[in-house]
């Protein structure tokens, strides 16, 4: 068996008898990030502009962090409450349900930024908790009233039975039986919720049953969720979330102890952060067409911004008025009557009302022009994961446009069809998001080079001993350095003069 040693150990003559004449080590290049455009303040809905820019400025974080967080949160409130039909006559329907992912190292404040963006949603969640507690107390009172009414009738029935054959004023047994049968037991109130952070799919099913518009699933680190979905015993979870992305599918579960849970609209928005190295490992799997089911591509709001220059400490009071306005808009979205906001309705074949928006005439032209351009780019795309990502974009612009439109209506703009301004804004976002997605997916283009760069970095950082085996590396479970990747990396580094095989002592 052979052991792999780093060049530094051999140059230090830690292994006598081994030829010290090593070639000059070659350069191991890390993956080069493609350039990306930024989301600018002008690209934000006017009603959110001051609030989100203020948070980004004070935290000195990329605007993309808070912008994506706020828009995904807004989409989760709208959820399955209404839809958009992106064509003038066709019944193609899109639920404005968005998934967002922030790609950045731990030092870039992605989690604090997202939490700032979720403050208005958290406020709704806190208010819902208070309302749920009050509703629970009312339910207990109704149950006691129900029990008392049943007991009163039961006593009258006992008296009526004892008095059979004897004339006595009061209700007959038949009347009492009908009265007893017609008492309706009160139903337990559903818990109003807006955010779920760590729930099983069984619990999510119950929450969605009680919240037909949908919920936001927020995870500080998305890799935990993604990794869990890869496990064979969690394939049902994966299937559930794949359905939940569509936002309009009925879902029925039957469980011992939980009974039958019927979800009218399986609608979940998902939001969280992920570190570049961990994403790169996951993307390597997505590059294999047999392992790629389009899960990652559903994160349409995937951003990987440049690192901030840093060097500034901002110590200013938050813009309280802007944040207060955001609270009001989120509350209005949560209680919005979409028909009054400009939606139309129709009765479906199963006698259910469907509420949906369409584009205004000018907005429709903007969308069609963008869609034709997207189809041309998708056909020209040669990298399969990115091609798959673009295939999800036809629903992205309509979803964004509707969310932007309703944010502005909640902020005081005129109701009506989805506006041209909201649609232009959505197209601008799509262009920037495409660049960010391309940057992220291209990290997995040369997996051997990426693994070699990762191993070289560990060697230079002193993370390995003077002598190590392949197993010593992959058992640490570092990003990009599983067993096969480690072997390929060692071959690459050996070819470049970084490593040399030496026998065990």
N, C-alpha and C positions, 0 to 999 in steps of 0.2 A: 504493500500500500504506500502511496506517495502522499506527501504533505506539502502544502503550499506555504512559502515564506515570502515576506515582503522584501523588496530590494534594500530598504534601510537596514534591516537586520544583517543582510549579507555584506553590505558595504562596511558595516561595523565589525565584520569578521566574527560574528557570533557562532558561525558554523565553520570551524577549521577544516581545511581540506577541500572546501568548495571553491571553485574558480571565482575570484573576486573581480575579474574583468567583465563587468556588466556593460552592456551598451547604454547609451544615454536614453533614459525613459522617454517614450513618445508621449505626445499630448493626448489626453483623454478629454474630449469635448463633451460638455453637458448639452442636453437638448436646448436648442435656441428657441426662445419664445417669439412667436410671430407678433408684430406690432398690432395694437388694437386702438380703436377710437374710444373716447370717454363719453359717458352720459353726462351731459351738461345741464345746468339749471334750466336752460330754455327748453329742454326735453321733458321736464316734469310738468304734470298738470298744474295749472296756475294755483289751484286751491291748496296744493301741497308744497309749492315751491319754496316759500320762506321757511317753513318748518324743516324740510329735509336738508336744505342748504345750511341752515343754522346748525343742525346736528352734525353734519359732515365737517363743517368749519371748526366747531368747538372740539370735536374728537380727532380732528386731523386724520380722517379716514377717507378712502375713496367714496365719492358720492354714490357709486354703484351699490355699495353695501346697504345704505339706508333706503335708496330708491327701490331696489328689488324687494327688500323686506316689506316696505309699505304697500307696494302694488300687489304682492302676493297676499298680504293680509287683507287688503280691500277686496280682492277677488274671492277670498274665502267667505266673506260676509255676503256677497252677492250670490256666489255659488250656483246652486240649481234653482234659485228663486226666479230666474229668467234666463233666456238664451238669446242668441243672435243667429239670424239666417243670412249668411254672407252674400247670397245671390238675390236678385230681384224677385224671381218667381219660384225658384227651386226650393224644396223643403230641407235641403242640407242644413243641419242645425248644430251649433257649437255652444257648449256650456262654458262660460268664462271662468274656468277652473285652472289656475296656474300653479306650476311647481317652480321653485327657485333654489339655486345653489350658489353659495359664495365660495370661490376658490382663493385661498390665501394662507400664508404661514400663520402660526399662532400669534406672532408678534404684531399682526396688523389690526387687531381689535375687531375681528369680524363678529364675534359673539356679542360683545357690548354694543356694537353698532346695530345689530339685528334686534337686540332687546329694546334699544331706544326706538326703533321703527315700529315695534309692537306695543308700545305704551298705550295708544288708544284702544287697541284690541284687548289688552290686559284690563283696561278700565271697564270695558263691556263685560268681560269675564267676571270681574269682581262684583259688578252690579247684578249680574245674573245669579251669582251665588246667594246674594241677599234675597233676591226674588224667589229663588228655589227654596230657601229656608222658610220663607213666608208661605209659599204654596204648600209645603209639606205640613205646616201647622194647620192650614185650612183643610187639608185632606184628612188629617187626623180628626178634626172636628166633624167633618162630614161623615166619616166612618162611624163615629160615636152616635151621631144623629140617625144613621141608617140602622145601627144595632138597636137603638131605642125604639124606633118605629116598628121594627120587626117584632121586638119583644112585646110591645103594646098590642099589636094585632094577634100575636100568639096567645096572649092572655085572654083576649076577647074570644078567640077560637075555642079555648078551653071552656070558657063559660057557656058558649053556644052549644058545645058538645054535651055539656052537663044538663043543659036545659032542653034537649031534644024531646019533642012530644009535648012540651009545656009552652003555652003562649007567653012570650016575653018581648017587651019592646027592644029594638036594636037591630043590628044588621044580621042577615041570615048567614049561615055557614058558607053558602056559595059566594055571597058578596065578600066575605072576609077572605076566602081562598083567592078570589080574583085580586083583591087589594094586596094580599101578601105576594102574589106572583108578579105584580106590576111594580113593586119597589125595586128600583135599580140601584145596585151597589156602586158607589162612586169609584171612578178610575183614578189610579195613582197618577199624579202629574208627571210629565216628562221633564227631565232636568235640562234647562236651557244652558247650552255651552257654546263656546267659540274656539277654544284651543284645547288640544290634547297633546301632551308631551311624552308620555310613556304609557301607552295602553295596548293591551292585546287586541287582536282583530275581533274577538268576541265582544269585548267591551266597546270597541269602536262601533261595532254593529248596533249595539244598544243605544249609543249616543247618536248615531245617524238616524236611527228610528225616531228619536225624539227631536232631532234637529234636521228636518228635511232639506234645508238649504245647504247643509254641509258644515265642515269644520276645517280648522288648520292644524296640521300635525307639524310641530316645531321640534327640531333636534339640533342641539349645539353642534354635534358632529354627525353628519349624515353617513359617514362610512360605517358606523355601527348598524344603521338601518340597512344599508346596502349589503353589508357582509352577512347580516342575519338572513336576508332574502336568498342568499346563495346556498344556505344549508338545506339538505334534502328534507329535513323535518319541518321546514318553514316554507315549503312551496305553496301552501295554501295562503299564507300571508302575502306572498309575492303576487299570486293571482288576484287576491282581494284588492291590492293597491293598483294593479294594472287596470282593473275594472273601475276603481275609484277615480282614476285620472280622467276617464271619459265624463264622469259627473252626471250621467243620466240613466244609469243602468239599475234595474230592480235587482235586489239581492235577497235571497231567503236562506236563513240558516236554521237548522234544527239541532238542538243540543240538549242532552239530559241535564236537567237542573235549570236550564235557561228557557226551555221550551222553544217555540217557533218565533223567530225574530224576522219581521218583514221590513226591509229597507226600501222605501219608495225610490229614493235617489242616492245611489252610492257615490258620494261626492266628497273628496278630500283634497285640499290644497296641502302641499308639502314645502317646507322651508328649512334651511339649515346651512351650515358651513362645512367645508372639507379642505384638508391640507393637500397641497399639490402632489407630494410624494405618494400619499395614499390614493389620491385620485388616479395617478399615473398607473399604479398597480392594478386598479380596477379597470382602467381603460385597456390595459393589455388583454384582459379577458374579453372585453367588448370587441376587440379586433378580430377575435375568433367568431366567425359567423354562426357556429354551432352553439356558442354560449350567449350570443347577443339576442335578447328578445325585445330590445327597444326600451328597456326600463330607464336607463340613463338618459336616453334621448327625450324622455318625457319632461326632463328638467329644462324646459324651454328658456327660462330666465336663468341661464348659467353664465356667470360673469367671473372673469379672471383678470382683474385690473392690474396695472403696474403698481409697484410699491410706492407709497408716498415718499417724497424727498426727505421729510422729517426735519428736525432741527428747530421746530417751533412749539412753544407751549402756549396754548390759548386758555386764558382764565377770564371768561366773561359769563355774565348771566345768560341763561337760556332765553330764547324768544318766547315768552309766555303766551303772548297773543296768538302767535302762529301755532303753538302746540294746542291751545284751547280750540282754535278753529279746526284743527285736525280731529280732536275729540268729537266735536259737533258733527263733522262730516261722517265719521265712522258710525256715530249713533243714528244719523239720518239714513245711512245705507242699510243699517241693520233693521230699520223699521219702514223702509221705503215701499210705497205702493208703486210698482213698476208700470202699471197702466197709466197712472198719473204722470210718470216720468217720461212717457213717450212710447211705451210698448203697445203692441196690439195683441189680441188673443183670438184663438179659434178653438172649437171643440173637436177633439180628435175622434177617431172611430170608436174608441172605448169610452166615449162620453167624458173625457177628462179635458179640463181647460189647459191650453198651452199658451204661455205668455212669452212673447219674443219681440226682439227689436230687428229692424232692418236699417241699412245704411241710407242716409240722405242721397239724393241724386248725385251730387258732387262727390260725396264720400265713396259712392259706389264706383265711380270712374277711377278714383285714386286706388281703391282696392284691386280692381281688375287689372290695372296697369302693373301694380306691384306683383300680383299673382302670376301674371305671364312672365315677368322677369325672373321670379323665383323658380318657376318650372324650367326655364332655360338654364339657370345656374345649377339646379339639381341634376339635370341631365349631363352637364359637363363635369360634375364632381366625380373624381375617380377614387376617393378614399371612402370605403364602405361605411364606417361609423358616421362620418360627417354627412354622407348622402342620406343615411337613415335619419340623422338629426334634422336635416332640411325637409324630410318628408313629413315631419310633424309641424312645420311652419305654416301651412295653409290655415290652421286653426289659431295660430298665435296672434296674428294681426287682428282678426275679428275679436278675439278675446280681449286683447289689450285695448282696442278701440272702444269696446263697450265699457270696460272698467274705467278708462279715462273719461268717457262721456258721462257716466253715472257719478263719478267723483265731482265733476264740474256742476252737474245738476244739483247734487247735494250741497254744493258750495254756492248755489244761487243762480246758475245759468239756466237758460230757457229749456224746458223739456222738449222732447221730440225724437225723431230718428237719430241714429248715431251720426254725429257731426263730421264735417270735413276736417276740422281742426283736430279732433280726437283721432281720426284715421291717419292723417299725416303724421301725427305724433307717434302712433303705433308703428307705422312704416319706418320711421327714424329709429325707433327702438330695435326693430327687427334687424336693421342693417348693422347696428352696433353689436347686438347679441350674436349675430352670425360670426362676426370677427372674434368675439370672446370664445365662442364654442369652438371655432377653428383652432384657436391658440391652445385650448385645453385638449382637444382630440389629437392634435399633432404631437403632443408629448409622448404618445405611445407609438409613433411611427417607426422608430428604430429601437426595439426593446433591448437588443444586445448592447447597443451603445449606452442606453439609459442605465442598464444594470451595471456596466463597466464603470460609468461615471459615479454611480452610487457607491460601489465598492471602493473605488479610488478615494472617494471622500472619507469613507470610514477608516481606510488605511492611514491617510494623511492626518486624520484627527486622532489617531492613537486609540481607536475603538477596538482594535484587534491586537493580539499579542505578537511577539516577534516571529512566532511560528503558528500557523493555523491550518485547519483542514476546511474543506468545503462545508462539512457538517457544522463546524464551529460558526460559520457565517449564517447558513440558512436556519439554524435552530433559534437564532435571535429574532427571526420574523421581522427583519427590517423591510421597509418598503422597497419593492422592485427586486428583492433578493431572496425569493423562494428557491428551492433546490435547483430546478432546471435553469433558472435565471442566473444563479450563482455560478454554476458550472460554465455557462456561456460567458459570464463576466470574467471569470478567471482565465479562460482561454484568450479573451481579448487583451487582458492586462499582461498576460505572459508574452503574447505576440508583440506587445509594445515595450517590453523590458521592465515592467513593474513587478512581475512575479517570476519565481523559478521553482520548479519542482525539486524537492529534496527528500531523501529517504528518512524514515523514522529512525531514531537512535535506538 
